Amino acid sequence: MDSTAAWAALLRVHAALTPVLDQELQAAHGLPLTWYDVLLELSAAPGRRLTMSALGAAAVVSRSRVSRVVDELVRAGLVERVANPDDKRSAFAKLTPAGRGRLRAAAPTYLAGIERHFTGRMTRAEAQAVTAALGKVLRAHDASTVIPLGPAR
């Protein structure tokens, strides 16, 4: 197998399916996929809030775009910015009750789209293999990008 075939297939699948999922979410809920992603990360976070840097690291949307997406979500009333009492230079993005409601309403459409366009095209064993393989890559990446805090004291 060509060493770049898996990478090329991943890129092509992402490029093909992301716009389809985005279109389905927007048509059914007026919710872009980027908004859904940020709302999903905030919903899963402790206290349903994350600092902007943590949200940028967690969300699929690029770190440079996360601030703009949060601004859009704030204007829509789905997220609020909350001052960080521990660090006056940063703020939390916090999911509002309206944001949680929109996320819950859109979740069935999102999950059905993933099933219809992605996992439904694979056997259970294939889906498990994809999950395991991509998880292995992510764990290696995460381990290699840990920034040392300095010498132990």
Number of C-alpha atoms within 10 A of each C-alpha: 5 6 7 9 10 11 11 11 11 13 11 11 13 12 11 12 15 13 13 15 20 19 16 19 22 15 11 12 15 14 17 17 21 19 22 22 16 24 28 19 19 25 20 11 16 8 10 18 24 24 18 19 15 15 23 19 13 17 19 14 18 14 16 9 12 21 17 11 17 23 16 14 22 18 11 12 14 21 26 20 20 14 14 14 10 8 8 8 8 15 19 20 28 24 28 21 12 13 24 18 13 17 23 14 13 19 16 12 16 19 11 15 19 17 13 11 15 14 16 13 12 13 10 11 9 12 15 13 12 14 11 12 11 13 12 12 11 12 11 11 11 10 10 9 9 8 7 6 6 6 5 4 3
